[in-house]
Amino acid sequence: MATLTKELFSEIAAISGRRFVVTSTVASAANVFHVVPSDSTYKDECWVYAHNFGTSDVDVTFMWAMTGMPTLSAAVVQDGVDVTIPFKSGRALIFDGALLLHSLSAAVYASQTNAISIDGFVNRIDS
């Protein structure tokens, strides 16, 4: 029988689950916020939220199920998800339980530095 545990994103657990600020503006240096443990039995159901605390709308690209950082723009990254986060719009749900498996990672970059914060959690399924 599978077990489910609630976890923080792996790469921001050191700040106790608080929002982290997206500082990268390019795909090749995107901010990684979660990596699935290498144990192949894990499936991580990820709930990701974004908040724009800047002064204008910001284009944000989430890169999903990566094995490493891309060297090209998001336009050629198959697993990129582009979204515009309006300023003063509140906390927006980006991923509603999307699965990550097998040591894959998730990262983010934005059109403006220091305007978007990310938070959320993982439901880790161990089967």
KOLZA-456826 format. One record per residue: residue number from 1; y, x, z of N, C-alpha, C, CB in turn. Coordinates in steps of 0.2 Angstrom, whole numbers, plus 2048, in hexadecimal, padded with zeros to 3 digits. Glycine has a CB too. Example, Ala and Ser with C-alpha at 12.3 -4.5 7.8 and 13.67 -1.06 7.14 Angstrom:
BEGIN
1/7E4/842/827/7EA/83E/827/7F0/842/827/7EA/839/82D
2/7F5/840/823/7FB/844/824/800/840/827/7FD/846/81D
***
This chain:
BEGIN
1/7FA/804/800/800/800/800/806/804/800/800/7FB/806
2/80B/803/7FC/811/806/7FB/816/805/802/815/804/7F5
3/819/80B/803/81E/80A/809/825/80B/806/81D/80F/80F
4/82A/808/809/831/808/807/835/80B/80D/833/802/804
5/839/810/80C/83E/812/811/845/813/80E/83C/819/814
6/84A/811/811/851/812/80F/853/819/810/856/80D/813
7/856/81C/80B/858/823/80C/860/824/809/854/828/808
8/863/829/80B/869/82B/808/868/82E/802/86E/82F/80D
9/86D/82F/7FD/86D/833/7F7/86B/83A/7FA/873/833/7F3
10/867/83E/7F6/865/844/7F9/86A/849/7F9/85F/847/7F4
11/86F/849/7F4/874/84F/7F3/87A/84D/7F7/876/850/7EC
12/87B/848/7FB/880/846/7FF/87E/844/806/885/841/7FC
13/878/845/807/876/844/80E/879/848/814/86E/845/80F
14/87C/84E/812/87F/852/817/885/84F/819/880/859/814
15/888/84A/816/88E/847/818/88D/840/81B/894/847/813
16/887/83F/81D/885/839/821/886/832/81D/888/838/827
17/885/833/816/885/82D/812/88C/82A/811/881/827/816
18/891/82E/813/898/82C/811/899/82C/809/89D/830/815
19/89E/829/807/89F/82A/7FF/8A1/831/7FE/8A5/825/7FD
20/89F/833/7F8/8A1/83A/7F6/8A5/839/7EF/89B/83E/7F4
21/8AA/83E/7EF/8AF/83D/7E9/8AC/841/7E3/8B6/840/7EC
22/8AD/83E/7DD/8AB/841/7D7/8B1/846/7D5/8AA/83C/7D1
23/8AF/84C/7D4/8B3/851/7D3/8B3/854/7CC/8B3/857/7D8
24/8AD/853/7C8/8AC/855/7C2/8AE/851/7BC/8A4/856/7C1
25/8B1/854/7B7/8B3/850/7B1/8AF/852/7AB/8BB/851/7B0
26/8AA/855/7AB/8A6/857/7A6/89E/856/7A7/8A7/85E/7A3
27/89A/855/7A2/893/854/7A3/88F/85A/7A6/890/851/79D
28/891/860/7A3/88E/866/7A5/88F/868/7AC/890/86B/7A0
29/894/865/7B0/895/867/7B7/895/860/7BB/89B/86B/7B7
30/891/85B/7B9/891/855/7BC/88F/855/7C4/88D/850/7B9
31/892/851/7C8/890/851/7CF/889/84E/7D0/895/84E/7D3
32/884/852/7D2/87D/84F/7D3/87E/84B/7DA/878/854/7D3
33/87B/845/7DA/87C/842/7E0/875/840/7E3/880/83B/7E0
34/870/840/7DF/869/83F/7E1/864/842/7DD/867/837/7E1
35/85E/845/7E1/859/848/7DD/852/845/7E1/859/850/7DE
36/84E/843/7DD/848/840/7E0/843/846/7E2/844/83C/7DB
37/840/845/7E8/83C/84B/7EA/836/84C/7E5/839/849/7F1
38/834/852/7E5/82F/854/7E0/828/851/7E1/82E/85C/7E1
39/827/84E/7E7/820/84B/7E8/820/845/7E3/820/848/7EF
40/81B/845/7DE/81B/840/7D9/819/839/7DB/816/843/7D4
41/818/838/7E1/816/831/7E3/81D/82D/7E5/812/831/7E9
42/822/831/7E5/829/82D/7E7/82C/82A/7E1/82E/832/7EA
43/82E/824/7E2/833/820/7DD/839/81E/7E1/82F/81A/7DA
44/83F/820/7DF/845/81F/7E3/849/819/7DF/849/825/7E3
45/849/814/7E3/84D/80E/7E0/854/80F/7E3/84A/807/7E3
46/859/810/7DE/860/813/7E0/865/80D/7DF/862/818/7DB
47/869/80C/7E4/86F/807/7E4/875/80C/7E4/86E/802/7EA
48/879/80C/7DF/87F/810/7DE/885/80C/7DE/87E/815/7D8
49/88A/80D/7E1/891/80A/7E1/896/80F/7E0/892/806/7E8
50/89B/80D/7DC/8A1/811/7DB/8A8/80E/7DD/8A1/813/7D3
51/8AC/812/7DF/8B3/80F/7E1/8B8/813/7DE/8B4/80F/7E9
52/8BD/810/7DB/8C3/814/7D8/8C9/814/7DD/8C5/811/7D1
53/8CA/819/7E0/8D0/819/7E5/8D6/81D/7E2/8CE/81D/7EB
54/8D6/81E/7DB/8DB/821/7D7/8E1/81C/7D6/8D9/824/7D1
55/8E5/81E/7D1/8EB/81A/7CF/8EA/816/7C8/8F1/81E/7CF
56/8E4/818/7C5/8E3/815/7BE/8DC/814/7BD/8E6/819/7B8
57/8DA/810/7B8/8D3/80F/7B6/8D0/816/7B4/8D2/80A/7B0
58/8C9/817/7B6/8C6/81D/7B5/8BF/81C/7B2/8C5/821/7BC
59/8BE/820/7AC/8B7/820/7A9/8B3/824/7AD/8B8/822/7A1
60/8AD/821/7AE/8A8/825/7B2/8A1/825/7AE/8A7/822/7B9
61/89E/82B/7AE/897/82B/7AB/892/82D/7B0/897/830/7A5
62/88D/829/7B1/887/82A/7B5/882/82D/7B1/885/824/7B9
63/87F/832/7B2/879/835/7AF/873/834/7B3/87A/83D/7AD
64/86E/831/7B0/868/82E/7B3/862/832/7B1/867/827/7B3
65/85D/833/7B5/856/836/7B4/857/83D/7B0/853/831/7B0
66/85B/841/7B3/85C/848/7B0/857/84D/7B3/863/84A/7B1
67/855/852/7AF/851/857/7B1/855/85D/7B2/84B/859/7AC
68/85C/85D/7AF/860/863/7B0/867/860/7AD/85E/869/7AC
69/86C/865/7AE/873/863/7AB/873/863/7A4/878/867/7AF
70/876/85E/7A0/877/85F/799/87D/864/798/879/858/796
71/87C/867/792/881/86B/790/886/868/78B/87E/872/78C
72/885/862/789/889/85E/784/88C/858/787/885/85C/77E
73/890/855/784/894/84F/787/88F/849/788/899/84D/782
74/891/844/78C/88D/83F/78D/88B/83B/787/890/83A/792
75/88F/83B/782/88E/838/77C/887/839/779/893/839/776
76/884/83F/77B/87D/840/778/878/840/77E/87D/847/775
77/87A/83E/784/875/83E/789/872/837/789/879/840/790
78/86C/836/788/869/830/787/869/82B/78D/862/830/785
79/869/82E/793/869/82B/799/86F/82A/79D/864/82E/79E
80/875/82B/799/87C/82A/79C/87E/823/79C/881/82E/798
81/881/821/7A1/884/81A/7A2/88B/81B/7A3/880/816/7A8
82/88F/818/79E/896/819/79F/899/812/7A1/899/81A/798
83/89E/813/7A6/8A1/80D/7A9/8A8/80E/7AA/89D/80A/7AF
84/8AD/80A/7AA/8B4/80B/7AC/8B5/807/7B2/8B9/808/7A6
85/8B7/80B/7B7/8B8/808/7BE/8C0/806/7BE/8B6/80C/7C4
86/8C2/800/7BE/8C9/7FF/7BF/8CC/801/7C6/8CA/7F7/7BE
87/8D2/803/7C6/8D5/805/7CD/8D6/7FF/7D1/8DB/809/7CC
88/8D6/7FF/7D7/8D6/7FA/7DC/8D2/7F4/7DB/8DE/7F7/7DC
89/8CC/7F6/7D8/8C7/7F0/7D7/8C1/7F0/7DC/8C3/7F2/7D0
90/8C2/7F4/7E1/8BD/7F3/7E7/8B6/7F7/7E5/8BB/7EC/7E8
91/8B1/7F7/7E9/8AB/7FA/7E8/8A7/7F7/7E3/8A7/7FB/7EF
92/8A5/7FA/7DD/8A1/7F7/7D8/89A/7FA/7D8/8A4/7F9/7D1
93/895/7F5/7D7/88E/7F7/7D6/88D/7F9/7D0/88A/7F0/7D8
94/88A/7FF/7CF/889/803/7C9/881/802/7C7/88B/80A/7C9
95/87D/804/7CC/875/803/7CB/873/7FF/7D0/872/80A/7CB
96/86F/7FA/7CE/86C/7F5/7D3/864/7F6/7D4/86D/7EE/7D1
97/862/7FC/7D6/85B/7FD/7D8/858/800/7D2/858/7F6/7D9
98/85C/804/7CE/859/808/7C8/854/80D/7CB/85E/80B/7C4
99/84E/80E/7C8/849/813/7CA/84A/81A/7C8/842/810/7C9
100/849/81F/7CC/849/826/7CA/842/828/7CD/84F/82A/7CD
101/83F/82C/7C9/838/82F/7CB/838/836/7CA/833/82B/7C6
102/832/839/7CC/830/840/7CA/835/846/7CA/82D/840/7C4
103/839/847/7CF/83E/84C/7D0/844/84C/7CB/83A/853/7CE
104/845/846/7C8/84B/845/7C4/851/844/7C8/84A/83F/7C0
105/857/845/7C5/85D/845/7C9/862/840/7C6/860/84B/7CA
106/867/83E/7CA/86D/83A/7C7/873/83E/7C9/86D/833/7CB
107/878/83D/7C4/87E/841/7C5/884/83D/7C2/87E/848/7C2
108/88A/83F/7C3/890/83B/7C1/896/83F/7C0/892/836/7C7
109/89A/83D/7BB/8A0/841/7BA/8A5/83B/7B7/8A0/846/7B4
110/8AC/83D/7B8/8B1/838/7B6/8B6/83B/7B2/8B4/835/7BD
111/8BA/836/7AF/8C0/839/7AB/8C6/83C/7AF/8C2/833/7A7
112/8C6/83A/7B5/8CB/83D/7BA/8C7/840/7C0/8D0/837/7BC
113/8CA/845/7C2/8C7/848/7C8/8CA/845/7CF/8C8/850/7C9
114/8C6/844/7D4/8C8/842/7DA/8CB/83B/7DA/8CD/847/7DD
115/8C8/836/7D6/8CA/82F/7D6/8C4/82B/7D7/8CD/82E/7CF
116/8BE/82D/7D7/8B8/828/7D7/8B4/82B/7DD/8B4/828/7D1
117/8B2/826/7E1/8AD/828/7E7/8A7/824/7E5/8B0/826/7EE
118/8A1/827/7E7/89B/824/7E6/897/824/7ED/896/829/7E2
119/893/81E/7EE/88F/81D/7F4/889/819/7F2/893/81B/7FA
120/885/818/7F6/87F/814/7F5/879/816/7F9/87D/814/7EE
121/873/814/7F7/86D/816/7FB/867/816/7F6/86C/811/801
122/861/818/7F9/85B/818/7F5/856/815/7F9/859/820/7F4
123/852/810/7F6/84C/80E/7F9/846/812/7F6/84B/806/7F8
124/843/816/7FB/83E/81B/7F8/837/817/7F9/83E/821/7FC
125/834/817/7F3/82E/813/7F3/828/819/7F2/82D/80E/7ED
126/824/819/7F7/81E/81E/7F7/818/81A/7F6/81E/822/7FE
127/815/81B/7F0/80F/818/7EF/809/81C/7EE/810/814/7E8
***
